Amino acid sequence: MIELPSLSDATLVRVSRQGGIAYVPGRAAPRDIDLRACPEDVRRDVCQALQQAAPLATGEAEPGGDQRYFRIEIWFVDDTATVRFQVPETRAPEPLLRLWKGL
């Protein structure tokens, strides 16, 4: 579990899906969301997904070769406060799954 700082200064979110037995490049490619350029309703949905996923975060060690997980990275205005965490796909909240599928 991690505690997110305020997302009001967040500028970029990168979501990638990693792990699993079969590697499919198109499905594993990181997807970036520029929070400075997206509409307010999209920003709100992204922040909601991150806030629901953060309590489910695991440590930095990979969870195992047969388990997929989402790796989330958040950049902030000052570029020094990057937050990174990962959430097992089996425990991912619905807003995070919708975000991934919609990107």
QUICOR-V61932 format. One record per backbone hydrogen bond with DSSP energy under -0.5 kcal/mol. NH is the residue of the N-H (numbers start at 1). CO is the residue of the C=O. If there is no record, write none. Layout:
# QUICOR-V61932
nh=(NH:NH)
co=(CO:CO)
This chain:
# QUICOR-V61932
nh=(2:4:9:10:11:12:13:14:15:16:18:18:20:20:24:25:27:28:29:31:33:35:35:36:37:38:43:44:45:46:47:48:49:50:51:52:53:54:55:56:57:58:67:69:70:71:72:72:73:74:75:77:79:82:83:85:86:87:89:91:92:92:96:97:98:99:100:101:102:103:103)
co=(54:2:6:7:75:75:33:73:31:71:16:69:64:67:22:23:24:24:25:15:13:11:33:11:34:34:39:40:41:42:43:44:45:46:47:48:49:50:51:53:54:86:64:18:87:16:70:85:14:83:12:9:76:80:74:72:58:70:68:88:88:89:93:93:94:95:96:97:98:99:100)
